[in-house]
Amino acid sequence: MRTHEFIQENILSRVISKIAAPTVGQTFNFAADKPAIVNRIAQAIKKSQPVDIKDPVYAVLRNSNAAGAKMVDQLGYTAAEKATYKSALDNWPSNNGAWAQKNFGPARTAASQQGDRTYNHYSTITKDRANLDQFIKSFPDLDQRIQQLAQQTGQPISYKTNANLTALAADNDNLKFFYYDAGLKPQIEATVKSWLQANRISTGTRSHTHGVDVKGQGSYGEIIAKHVNDSLNNTIRQHGNKYTPEQYYTWLGTNFQTLIAQVSVK
């Protein structure tokens, strides 16, 4: 066992890190939601109705199911450490219990004339205990860098992260940036990359590192979930009961990343 320094803003405590194999990159755990998905497919075929699996697909995309919730304990975080982290992020400017967010630059309303698009940049933090601890204590440096970029460009920029350790240890979307001028994309990328390197934070591979939230359509994750759902319905309409619900479930998992890559929001 190794002792690490756990710093979140002005909160300092000592914690013990238990050795756990890191999770590198996104985790798409369809097995955790298999019963719900297979049952919905079966009922849709039986009743000749469209299937709706957008909710479980979104949970798979984020890894926000029951299996993911166990990862925080597997990494050795204690109840006291969970409470400390939550307490620190409760003090962020915006917190809805699931996400904590900070906003930089001019007020968001200044970007309203940019249209109905909010551009996103994502990171998945490698789920190694020491790496997550390093991520947590590096928020002040990230704040400084994003504040500087917002001042230089005169553009509003925000970022959010998981507001509790349970989500941080499991979620595929640990860091999500919001900006409103598509031209900022390379500067956002460069700033985040520089911060990650300077603080020795490891990130994993992702199916997508950029996205676009669209007013009236939802977040990019919701847009992806709808596309996956629509694609499954198209496949079922083509083949009907030629294939079993289990086979359609297998098709879904096999083609998931291909379906994600098909999503393009202009």
Steps between C-alpha positions, in 0.01 A plus 500: 500500500619852421418837654406783268430864564139580415443868434177661382515878490580598863405163649783273602478152643708187507372191324620148439503375140424137442659336200244447224539429130432821309220531249644664191259680272126466468317201645190393308334248728196372313478193724385710795192614306447181298173385668331836442623527140408143402157530663421827323606353165289190560193704591544729200521206258204327663280811478639620165593828662822706496745415774618773736835429663634856504529504880708180534709598197578833665591315821739277302648804326574661835560176698248628752343167591515285814822330393674833458388614844718230658824635357545768766523233770726282288741793484499522879325831562348516848173657609693789655687565176176493303352755738809723477492505123126567488530780754773669296308485173178615668675838520555530126299778328257252348414159646192285434614199701625307200722766343704790632578780256713812475448780248763737365501808282194711419154384604359214300222724368765686302525190281128477429543646154732216405197280430361187663831309519716438804830337408651238728841353573522183713761313702487158666743482790684169539342331801814446702475624860815711488399648164154597626652661809735698276203609286310619807779719632566658160174695465655833614758478221227419248298799623794732442562369147135517393458844655801621302363351176158657560662840560720472191214404272222699665285189484300318770647158581376256764597159623332248724604184677336232713366642827552177693773237516267218400446660162861615465624142540260360242386767254635506148450877496719628783565838347277684256574846364240733352575775251292687245736597221601200286826677418617449860535124451881489447563738788280298735681182395843656546415647841361171633793302359750738661322476836489120488870478416607758760313315774591150381136395464436193288195481274360208306381443147148615411250435223465878466688793654275770356126546474228757460199557726208625292208699636185295460692175448683473830858429595737326262467184709123512461539556126724193482252292701219598263708409194586160647133443585387602151761275339384203705139567399600515134675165535200343674265632232718341234527158663215473752488170688756347267741568784445460873511786753832353621642526149386859464660572838825349371474709183461810716815435702705398195410812303485752784819692424425496126159650572655770720740591219208548263361791703584834347335823609551794268 
